[in-house]
């Protein structure tokens, strides 16, 4: 599973890190715009919760972004 983060949209609120630190803490350390998640099935529900909770809508999975109303687009 690839996580894509629009660094220019990220506001640094750390909701993603607080929701799923096992995945997003590593991103915060390196600030890579695209990274692979090891053991994606283990963290899938938490990653999706982090995506839905992102107020800047800066996170997507494999390029699938959420619309303004929070649904996948």
Buried (B, 14 or more C-beta within 10 A) or exposed (E): BEBBBBEEEBEEEEBBBEBBBBBBEBBBEEEEEEBEBEEBEEBBEBBBBBBBBBEBBBBBBEEEBBEEEEEEE
